[in-house]
Amino acid sequence: MPGNLFGIEKRSQFLTDTNMTRMWNKMILLLLLLSAAQLAIAHPMPHSVLSLAVGSDMIEAELKIPLKELQPAVSFNVTDLGGTLDAMLRRQLSDYLISHFHPKSLNGKPWTVAVTGFSIAEAEQTATARYEELTAYLTLQPPPGESNRSFDLYYDGVLHQVVTHKIFVTVSRDWQNGETGDQENSLGVIGLNVADNTVPPLHVNLSHGSRFKGFAAMVRLGIHHIAEGADHLLFLLVLLLPATLAAENRRWTKYAGTRRTVFNMLKIATAFTVGHSISLFLGAMQWLSLPPQPVEIGIAVTILVAAVHALRPIFPKREVIIAGVFGLVHGLAFSTVLTELHLGPAELLYSLLGFNIGIELMQVFLILLTIPWLIILSKNNHYKSVRIIGAVFAIIASVAWMSERIALQPNTASDLVGQVAAQGKWIVLVLVVLAGVSTLKLNSRTI
């Protein structure tokens, strides 16, 4: 009996140990599951983003797909690519996308879809870890006579295998609705309908818009392009620096007089306008096309020449001609903004007019903002220091920009120039203060 009791006690102890082990195993498993859930919450899976750029009769699209989400949906390897895609993989990806991408007009007629290129880069969405992302570039062409502003978008890439995946659809550019690419507007989300286990199409309705909206948007774009274009602003300013002075014996001397100064500045600004308007028109119509790099380098060269002229007159009384010729170079840079919109002939004419008006409004505003103070300063010896400092800064900026644009990578000097140029309002305020001090000194001498 005692032996039997001893056996019962051992069995009871064994069962207790076993239960404890099981309990600990369950607790560990539960902790692991909680940790995994916590990690999933901390780093949600990224989704695809489809961005539409609406032209006059077609749509250009950029489709961004996380590679780790794409891999379960395809039968070929798309991971650890090192940022490169060989010809075979490009064909496989093109075939895959075209088989899953089906925009249709509202009457059911299918559109033509073409894949024009791919790229791979690192990306990060809200709360996600960094990941490799494939960007596919597509063109969507409706059937002849069909509108590209209202259609049904059937797309189930990745979704046909990864049912939790979603595709966020946005409009990045739509001229008729005044959207020129400065922001993305959401159209909706493509995802699985769990009720019937299908992927319904996204109905896209862009409304009709108007040419007036497009024209007004181009005026704003012209203003913004000059306001944000430090090189264009600096060129105009440095060309105007000596416009208040008379040149004698290859030196800038006394104040040229208010009437002559205002007349000179208007002629210079007008010549620059005419020059860049001509090349803007030729470039936008694609009758004259140059690669962006030499054009941007050429703009830096125009600033350098204008800055040297501000130090010592190298083309006195020919500033109007130089402004017109240099304006041609700047206009080629402006034209790339319009060519990227892929507009029809009528829309392009409206855009040329609106964009030019925006540029001129910003230039006139700049002249009105600075010229009164330059005129006041030109009436005494303080202006020489202002002119030299402005010209030297322009020389440093032009050399920094040339170096940056030749090497195709930023440098410390160009970064510093950008930071200084961003403080435009303070520079104007300094001019105002200097002009005030100069006026007080002149008045005290008169007294």
Secondary structure as UniProt FT lines:
FT   HELIX           2..42
FT   STRAND          48..54
FT   STRAND          59..66
FT   HELIX           67..70
FT   HELIX           71..73
FT   TURN            82..83
FT   HELIX           87..100
FT   STRAND          101..105
FT   TURN            106..107
FT   STRAND          112..123
FT   TURN            126..127
FT   STRAND          131..141
FT   TURN            144..145
FT   STRAND          150..155
FT   TURN            157..161
FT   TURN            163..164
FT   STRAND          167..174
FT   HELIX           175..177
FT   STRAND          185..190
FT   TURN            194..197
FT   STRAND          202..205
FT   HELIX           211..228
FT   HELIX           230..240
FT   HELIX           241..244
FT   STRAND          245..248
FT   TURN            249..250
FT   STRAND          251..255
FT   HELIX           258..284
FT   TURN            285..286
FT   HELIX           292..311
FT   TURN            316..317
FT   HELIX           319..339
FT   TURN            340..341
FT   HELIX           345..378
FT   HELIX           382..407
FT   HELIX           412..421
FT   TURN            422..423
FT   HELIX           424..446
//
